[in-house]
Amino acid sequence: MWYVSTRGMAPRIDFKEALFSGYAPDRGLYMPEELPQLGRETLHEWSTLSYPSLVKELCSLFIGPELIPRDDLNGTSGDTGSAAIESVQGAKNVDIIVLLPKGHCTKIQELQMTTVLRENVHVFGVEGNSDELDEPIKTVFADVAFVKKHNLMSLNSINWSRVLVQIAHHFFAYFQCAPSLDMHPLSPVEVVVPTGAAGNLAAGCIAQKMGLPIHLVVAVNSNDIIHRTIQWGDFSLSKAVKPTLASAMDIQVPYNMERIFWLLSGSDSQVIRALMEQFESTKSVSLPKELHSKLSEAVTSQSVSDEAITQTMGRCWQENQYLLCPHSAVAVSCHYQQVDRQQPSPPRCCLAPASAAKFPEAVQAARLTLDTPAEILALEHKEARCTPMRKGDDWTRMLRDTIEDLSQQWQRRFLNLPV
């Protein structure tokens, strides 16, 4: 399996190179050169698998048996920063650098990252939003020699491997909701995807292309660039990011839309390169008519207000005694709208990305009560460590200097090499 950049100006690479990367050298995103096509027999076999086994089988199509262990593969859940820290903290051969947007995530989310004081964990608090902190990361990964020298990789959905594992969400959801795999044709299932950067949405579009009969509904908060793009072909920034209760989705630059555009354009990297370069230059693009048509056929969309989020959280608790996080509520709000209209639809699944325990402000806004776990309460009393990245600082230089310094420390500590 080979991987190519969505912008077509970078050499193709194998999975290992895609794994240890972020953006491609041409500032595009890596995608498989070809997608496996799955028939009914494979879907039937996969439908009986546990989630870890399903992930293993799916990944083997994209990685190859020589590179993937056949004995164990476990998925993780949770917010990217804290989940990534949890997976590597204390490791002797890995350092992790996390950039968090100060004031744009909840206090609990921040504490989950800043209170991990292990030697290999380095957290920066950026005076900017998620879109702004992505810029120095993009710049660093554009320096191919620097990336190779320091063995860098990205752990968010810039990295193809993150999107790969998310494809399994859609297969698992389908197998849970489909009434039967013996029907001809297979019955469709609607999957509602709450999103910010569109990684899970890109995974759903890939699953569709592989032959999974799902209908995708993308649910966003008031930062509605994806909704406007799907509805009207208007891929343009608003004046500012709007703070919402679903803070992890407060994004104006959903970079995985580039993967979706590439996929729906028939892998036309020339079109995508021109499109994305115009967007980066002017912050506004009108999709070509044919591309917009294919996008609106593949995905429908809704934008959900904070008021709808709190109403949905309250209704779900009243009807099911289930406490939604605000991001999950964005998806469930779309479900309730369809239910209230009494419109016929296929079975529906709403993807739920997080626990309500991380968002006490949203729970309070919904006038609900949160039974906060003891582990979360204990965070308030732990020592925290976070290096500020202030407005006016050279964030790219700070990031590069940190990486250089960590590499030198690693050489002194483990290789006993002169620096």
C-alpha positions in Angstrom: 0.0 0.0 0.0 1.4 3.3 -1.1 0.4 6.8 0.2 0.3 10.0 -1.8 -0.2 13.6 -1.0 -3.5 15.3 -1.8 -1.6 18.0 -3.6 0.4 15.6 -5.8 3.9 17.3 -5.5 5.5 15.0 -2.9 6.9 11.5 -3.5 4.7 8.6 -2.7 5.6 6.8 0.6 4.9 3.5 2.4 2.8 3.2 5.6 5.8 3.5 7.9 6.8 6.8 6.4 3.2 8.0 6.5 3.0 7.0 10.2 6.1 9.0 11.1 5.0 12.1 9.4 2.4 14.9 9.6 1.8 17.1 6.6 3.4 16.1 3.3 6.3 18.3 2.1 4.0 20.0 -0.3 1.7 20.9 2.6 -0.9 18.3 1.5 -2.2 15.4 3.5 -1.4 11.7 2.9 -4.0 9.4 1.5 -3.9 5.8 0.3 -3.1 5.6 -3.4 -6.0 3.1 -3.8 -8.8 2.0 -1.5 -9.6 -1.6 -0.9 -13.1 -2.6 -2.1 -15.0 -4.8 0.2 -17.7 -7.3 -0.8 -20.7 -8.7 1.1 -18.7 -11.8 2.2 -16.0 -9.6 3.9 -18.6 -7.5 5.6 -20.4 -10.6 6.8 -17.2 -12.0 8.3 -16.3 -8.7 10.0 -19.8 -8.3 11.5 -19.1 -10.9 14.1 -15.7 -9.5 15.3 -15.0 -7.6 18.5 -14.0 -4.0 18.1 -10.3 -4.6 18.6 -10.4 -7.5 16.1 -12.3 -5.3 13.6 -9.6 -2.6 13.9 -6.9 -5.2 13.3 -8.6 -6.6 10.2 -9.2 -3.1 8.8 -5.7 -1.9 9.5 -4.1 -5.0 7.8 -5.6 -3.8 4.5 -3.8 -0.5 4.7 -0.6 -1.5 6.5 0.2 -5.0 5.3 0.7 -8.2 7.4 4.5 -7.7 7.5 4.1 -4.4 9.4 1.2 -5.1 11.8 1.3 -7.4 14.7 -1.3 -10.2 14.5 -1.6 -10.8 18.2 -3.0 -7.5 19.7 -4.1 -4.1 18.7 -6.1 -1.8 21.0 -7.9 1.4 20.2 -8.1 4.3 22.7 -10.8 6.9 23.3 -10.8 10.4 24.7 -9.5 13.8 23.8 -6.4 13.8 21.6 -4.0 15.6 23.8 -4.7 13.7 27.1 -5.1 10.4 25.3 -1.8 10.8 23.5 0.0 11.8 26.8 -1.6 8.8 28.6 -0.3 6.4 25.9 3.4 7.5 26.1 4.0 9.1 29.5 7.0 7.6 31.1 8.3 5.9 27.9 12.1 6.0 27.6 12.3 6.4 23.9 9.5 8.9 23.1 9.0 12.5 24.0 5.6 14.1 23.4 4.9 17.8 22.8 1.4 19.0 23.2 0.1 22.4 22.2 -3.2 23.3 23.9 -5.3 26.4 23.1 -5.5 28.3 26.4 -9.0 29.4 27.1 -10.5 27.3 24.3 -10.8 24.0 26.2 -12.3 23.3 29.6 -10.4 23.5 32.8 -10.6 19.7 33.3 -9.3 19.0 29.8 -6.4 21.4 30.4 -5.6 19.8 33.8 -5.6 16.3 32.3 -2.6 17.5 30.2 -0.8 19.9 32.4 -0.7 17.8 35.6 1.2 15.0 33.9 4.8 15.8 35.1 6.7 13.0 33.5 10.0 13.8 32.1 9.0 13.0 28.5 5.8 15.1 28.5 6.0 18.8 27.3 2.9 20.9 27.3 2.6 24.4 25.8 -0.3 26.7 26.5 -0.9 28.7 23.3 -2.6 32.1 23.4 -4.6 31.3 20.4 -7.3 29.0 19.1 -6.9 25.5 17.6 -6.5 26.9 14.0 -3.8 29.3 15.1 -1.7 26.7 17.0 -1.8 24.4 13.9 0.2 26.9 11.9 3.6 26.3 13.6 3.0 22.5 13.5 2.4 22.7 9.8 5.5 24.8 9.3 7.7 22.4 11.2 6.4 19.4 9.3 7.0 21.1 6.0 10.7 20.9 6.7 11.3 17.3 5.6 15.0 17.3 6.6 14.1 18.5 10.1 11.3 15.9 10.5 13.6 13.0 9.5 16.5 14.2 11.6 14.3 14.3 14.8 12.0 11.4 13.9 8.8 13.5 14.3 5.3 12.3 13.9 1.9 13.9 14.5 -0.8 12.2 16.7 -3.8 14.2 15.7 -5.8 13.6 12.5 -3.2 15.3 10.4 -1.6 11.9 10.6 -3.2 9.3 8.3 -3.0 6.6 11.0 -5.5 8.5 13.1 -8.0 8.6 10.3 -7.3 4.9 9.5 -8.4 3.8 13.0 -11.4 6.1 12.8 -12.7 4.2 9.7 -13.4 1.3 12.1 -15.9 3.5 14.0 -18.1 3.5 10.9 -17.9 -0.2 10.2 -18.6 -1.0 13.9 -21.5 1.4 13.9 -23.0 -0.2 10.8 -22.7 -3.7 12.2 -24.4 -2.6 15.4 -27.3 -0.9 13.6 -27.9 -2.8 10.3 -31.1 -4.9 10.6 -29.6 -7.8 8.6 -26.6 -8.5 6.4 -28.6 -11.0 4.4 -30.6 -8.4 2.6 -30.1 -7.6 -1.1 -29.0 -4.8 -1.4 -27.6 -4.3 2.1 -29.7 -2.0 4.2 -28.2 1.5 4.7 -27.4 3.0 8.1 -27.2 6.7 8.8 -24.2 7.8 10.8 -24.2 11.3 12.4 -20.7 12.6 12.9 -20.1 15.6 15.2 -16.9 17.2 14.0 -14.4 20.1 14.1 -11.4 19.2 12.0 -13.4 16.5 10.0 -11.1 13.6 10.6 -13.9 11.2 11.6 -16.0 12.6 8.6 -13.1 11.8 6.3 -13.0 8.3 7.8 -16.7 7.9 7.0 -16.3 9.0 3.4 -13.5 6.5 3.0 -15.7 3.7 4.5 -18.4 4.7 1.9 -15.9 4.4 -0.9 -14.8 1.0 0.4 -18.4 -0.2 0.0 -20.0 0.3 3.4 -23.6 1.4 2.8 -23.8 4.3 5.2 -25.4 7.7 4.8 -23.3 10.5 6.5 -24.7 13.4 8.4 -22.1 15.9 9.6 -23.1 17.9 12.7 -21.2 21.1 13.6 -21.7 23.8 16.2 -21.9 27.5 15.4 -18.5 27.4 13.7 -20.3 26.2 10.5 -17.7 26.2 7.7 -18.3 22.5 6.9 -22.1 23.1 6.9 -21.8 26.1 4.6 -19.5 24.1 2.3 -21.9 21.2 2.0 -25.0 23.4 1.6 -23.7 26.1 -0.7 -20.1 25.2 -1.7 -18.9 28.2 0.5 -15.5 27.1 1.9 -14.6 30.3 3.6 -13.7 31.6 7.0 -16.0 33.5 9.2 -14.7 36.7 10.9 -13.7 34.8 14.1 -14.0 31.5 15.9 -17.1 31.5 18.0 -16.7 30.1 21.5 -19.3 27.4 22.1 -20.2 24.7 24.7 -18.8 22.1 22.3 -15.3 23.7 22.5 -13.3 20.9 20.8 -15.3 21.7 17.6 -14.5 25.4 17.7 -12.5 25.2 14.5 -12.6 27.3 11.3 -10.0 25.4 9.3 -11.2 21.8 9.1 -8.0 20.5 7.4 -9.4 17.0 6.7 -11.9 18.5 4.3 -8.8 18.5 1.9 -8.8 14.7 2.1 -12.6 14.6 1.4 -12.2 17.0 -1.6 -9.4 14.8 -2.9 -11.4 11.6 -2.5 -14.6 13.0 -4.2 -12.6 14.7 -7.0 -11.4 11.3 -8.2 -7.9 11.9 -6.6 -7.4 15.0 -8.8 -4.4 16.5 -6.9 -4.0 19.4 -9.4 -7.6 20.6 -8.6 -7.0 20.1 -4.9 -3.7 21.9 -4.9 -5.2 24.9 -6.6 -8.2 24.9 -4.3 -6.3 24.7 -1.1 -3.6 27.2 -2.1 -6.4 29.7 -2.9 -8.0 29.0 0.4 -4.7 29.5 2.3 -4.1 32.7 0.4 -7.6 34.3 0.4 -9.4 32.3 3.2 -12.3 31.9 0.8 -13.1 29.4 -1.9 -16.3 28.5 -3.9 -16.2 24.8 -4.7 -16.3 23.8 -8.4 -19.9 22.9 -9.3 -19.1 19.2 -9.9 -17.1 18.8 -6.6 -19.9 20.5 -4.6 -22.5 18.2 -6.2 -20.5 15.1 -5.2 -20.0 16.4 -1.7 -23.6 17.2 -1.1 -24.5 13.7 -2.5 -22.1 12.0 -0.1 -22.8 14.1 3.0 -25.7 16.1 4.5 -25.1 18.6 7.3 -26.6 20.6 10.2 -25.4 23.4 12.4 -26.4 23.3 16.0 -26.6 26.2 18.5 -25.6 26.2 22.1 -29.3 26.4 23.0 -30.0 23.3 21.0 -27.0 21.6 22.7 -28.4 22.2 26.2 -31.9 21.3 25.2 -30.6 18.0 23.7 -28.6 17.2 26.8 -31.7 17.8 29.0 -34.0 15.8 26.7 -31.6 12.8 26.5 -31.3 12.7 30.3 -35.1 12.9 30.8 -35.8 10.2 28.2 -32.8 7.9 28.7 -31.0 8.9 31.9 -27.9 9.3 29.8 -25.7 12.3 30.2 -24.4 13.5 26.9 -21.2 15.6 26.5 -21.9 18.8 24.5 -20.1 17.4 21.4 -22.2 14.2 21.5 -25.3 16.4 22.0 -24.5 18.2 18.7 -25.0 14.8 16.9 -28.0 13.8 19.0 -29.7 17.1 18.3 -29.7 16.2 14.6 -31.4 12.9 15.5 -34.1 14.6 17.5 -34.8 17.0 14.7 -35.5 14.0 12.4 -37.6 12.2 15.0 -39.7 15.3 15.7 -40.4 15.7 12.0 -41.5 12.1 11.8 -39.6 11.6 8.6 -38.9 8.0 7.6 -35.2 7.2 7.8 -32.8 4.2 7.9 -31.4 3.1 11.3 -29.3 5.9 12.8 -26.2 6.0 14.9 -24.8 9.1 16.6 -21.1 9.0 17.3 -20.2 10.2 20.8 -16.7 11.5 21.2 -16.3 12.3 25.0 -17.5 12.0 28.5 -19.7 14.7 30.0 -17.4 14.7 33.1 -14.9 16.9 31.1 -17.5 19.6 30.5 -19.1 20.6 33.8 -19.9 24.1 32.4 -22.1 22.6 29.7 -23.8 20.2 32.2 -24.5 23.2 34.4 -25.8 25.2 31.4 -28.2 22.3 30.7 -29.4 22.5 34.4 -28.3 18.9 35.0 -26.3 17.4 37.8 -22.9 15.8 37.2 -21.5 13.1 39.5 -17.9 13.9 39.0 -15.5 11.0 39.2 -12.9 11.1 42.0 -10.1 11.0 39.5 -11.4 14.2 37.9 -11.9 16.0 41.2 -8.3 15.1 42.2 -6.9 17.0 39.2 -7.6 20.4 40.9 -5.1 19.5 43.7 -2.2 18.3 41.5 0.8 20.4 40.5 0.6 21.6 36.9 3.3 22.4 34.4 2.8 24.3 31.2 5.0 26.5 29.1 3.3 29.6 27.7 3.3 30.5 24.0 2.2 34.1 24.1 1.0 36.4 21.3 4.0 38.0 19.7 6.3 35.0 20.4 7.7 33.1 17.5 5.8 29.8 18.0 7.6 28.0 15.2 11.0 28.9 16.6 9.9 27.8 20.1 8.7 24.5 18.8 11.8 23.9 16.7 14.1 24.9 19.6 12.3 22.5 22.0 12.6 19.6 19.5 16.3 20.3 19.0 16.9 20.5 22.8 15.0 17.2 23.4 17.0 15.5 20.7 20.3 16.6 22.3 19.1 15.4 25.7 18.1 12.1 24.2 21.5 11.6 22.6 23.3 12.4 25.9 21.0 10.2 27.9 20.7 7.1 25.8 23.4 7.1 23.1 26.3 8.7 25.0 27.1 10.7 22.0 28.9 14.1 22.1 26.7 17.1 21.3 
